[in-house]
Amino acid sequence: MITYALYFGFACIAIAQLLAMVRLIIGPDVGDRILALDTMSINTVALIVLLGLAGGSQIYFEAALIIAMLGFVSTVAYARFVLRGDIIE
């Protein structure tokens, strides 16, 4: 039963990733593109966690934490760059 739940989770996250990619490509505003990138990083973390659950390995969870931190920092840096023109004051 857990196998079907994992497959369903993979399918849902993959669809969400594709929809975020569409928003990244056709986003009418820069803010929409920044949010799409942040959503894609969150979806990537979710896919890695599901892969760790499916494989039974704990190393994927550490990789998911690292990617989550990098995704947050890159989103903040990109938003500051768009708003102010530079990242470091």
C-alpha positions as a Markdown table, in Angstrom:
| # | Residue | x | y | z |
|---|---|---|---|---|
| 1 | Met | 0.0 | 0.0 | 0.0 |
| 2 | Ile | 2.9 | 2.4 | 0.8 |
| 3 | Thr | 4.2 | 1.8 | -2.7 |
| 4 | Tyr | 1.1 | 3.2 | -4.3 |
| 5 | Ala | 1.2 | 6.2 | -2.0 |
| 6 | Leu | 4.8 | 6.8 | -3.0 |
| 7 | Tyr | 3.9 | 6.6 | -6.7 |
| 8 | Phe | 1.0 | 9.0 | -6.2 |
| 9 | Gly | 3.3 | 11.4 | -4.3 |
| 10 | Phe | 5.9 | 11.2 | -7.1 |
| 11 | Ala | 3.2 | 12.0 | -9.7 |
| 12 | Cys | 1.8 | 14.9 | -7.8 |
| 13 | Ile | 5.2 | 16.5 | -7.1 |
| 14 | Ala | 6.2 | 16.0 | -10.8 |
| 15 | Ile | 3.0 | 17.7 | -12.0 |
| 16 | Ala | 3.6 | 20.6 | -9.5 |
| 17 | Gln | 7.2 | 20.9 | -10.8 |
| 18 | Leu | 6.0 | 21.1 | -14.4 |
| 19 | Leu | 3.4 | 23.7 | -13.6 |
| 20 | Ala | 6.0 | 25.8 | -11.7 |
| 21 | Met | 8.3 | 25.5 | -14.7 |
| 22 | Val | 5.5 | 26.8 | -16.9 |
| 23 | Arg | 5.0 | 29.7 | -14.6 |
| 24 | Leu | 8.8 | 30.3 | -14.7 |
| 25 | Ile | 8.7 | 30.5 | -18.5 |
| 26 | Ile | 5.6 | 32.5 | -19.1 |
| 27 | Gly | 5.5 | 34.5 | -15.9 |
| 28 | Pro | 4.3 | 38.0 | -16.6 |
| 29 | Asp | 6.3 | 39.6 | -13.9 |
| 30 | Val | 9.7 | 39.1 | -12.3 |
| 31 | Gly | 8.0 | 38.4 | -8.9 |
| 32 | Asp | 6.1 | 35.5 | -10.5 |
| 33 | Arg | 9.4 | 34.1 | -11.8 |
| 34 | Ile | 11.1 | 34.4 | -8.4 |
| 35 | Leu | 8.1 | 32.6 | -6.7 |
| 36 | Ala | 8.3 | 29.9 | -9.4 |
| 37 | Leu | 12.0 | 29.3 | -8.7 |
| 38 | Asp | 11.2 | 29.0 | -5.0 |
| 39 | Thr | 8.4 | 26.6 | -5.6 |
| 40 | Met | 10.7 | 24.5 | -7.9 |
| 41 | Ser | 13.3 | 24.3 | -5.1 |
| 42 | Ile | 10.6 | 23.2 | -2.6 |
| 43 | Asn | 9.3 | 20.6 | -5.1 |
| 44 | Thr | 12.9 | 19.4 | -5.6 |
| 45 | Val | 13.3 | 18.9 | -1.8 |
| 46 | Ala | 10.0 | 17.0 | -1.8 |
| 47 | Leu | 11.1 | 14.7 | -4.6 |
| 48 | Ile | 14.4 | 14.0 | -2.9 |
| 49 | Val | 12.6 | 13.1 | 0.4 |
| 50 | Leu | 10.2 | 10.8 | -1.5 |
| 51 | Leu | 13.2 | 9.2 | -3.2 |
| 52 | Gly | 14.7 | 8.6 | 0.2 |
| 53 | Leu | 11.6 | 7.0 | 1.5 |
| 54 | Ala | 11.3 | 4.8 | -1.6 |
| 55 | Gly | 15.0 | 3.7 | -1.4 |
| 56 | Gly | 15.2 | 3.4 | 2.3 |
| 57 | Ser | 18.3 | 5.4 | 2.6 |
| 58 | Gln | 18.9 | 8.3 | 5.0 |
| 59 | Ile | 21.5 | 10.2 | 3.0 |
| 60 | Tyr | 18.8 | 11.7 | 0.8 |
| 61 | Phe | 17.4 | 13.5 | 3.8 |
| 62 | Glu | 20.7 | 15.3 | 4.4 |
| 63 | Ala | 20.8 | 16.2 | 0.7 |
| 64 | Ala | 17.3 | 17.5 | 1.0 |
| 65 | Leu | 18.3 | 19.8 | 3.9 |
| 66 | Ile | 21.2 | 21.2 | 2.0 |
| 67 | Ile | 19.1 | 21.9 | -1.1 |
| 68 | Ala | 16.4 | 23.5 | 1.1 |
| 69 | Met | 19.0 | 25.9 | 2.6 |
| 70 | Leu | 20.5 | 26.7 | -0.7 |
| 71 | Gly | 17.0 | 27.3 | -2.2 |
| 72 | Phe | 16.1 | 29.7 | 0.5 |
| 73 | Val | 19.3 | 31.7 | 0.3 |
| 74 | Ser | 19.2 | 31.9 | -3.4 |
| 75 | Thr | 15.6 | 33.1 | -3.4 |
| 76 | Val | 16.4 | 35.8 | -0.9 |
| 77 | Ala | 19.5 | 36.9 | -2.8 |
| 78 | Tyr | 17.6 | 37.0 | -6.1 |
| 79 | Ala | 14.7 | 39.0 | -4.6 |
| 80 | Arg | 17.2 | 41.5 | -3.1 |
| 81 | Phe | 19.0 | 41.8 | -6.4 |
| 82 | Val | 15.8 | 42.5 | -8.2 |
| 83 | Leu | 14.6 | 45.0 | -5.6 |
| 84 | Arg | 17.8 | 46.9 | -4.9 |
| 85 | Gly | 20.2 | 46.2 | -7.7 |
| 86 | Asp | 22.9 | 44.6 | -5.5 |
| 87 | Ile | 23.0 | 41.8 | -3.0 |
| 88 | Ile | 25.5 | 43.0 | -0.5 |
| 89 | Glu | 25.1 | 46.4 | 0.9 |
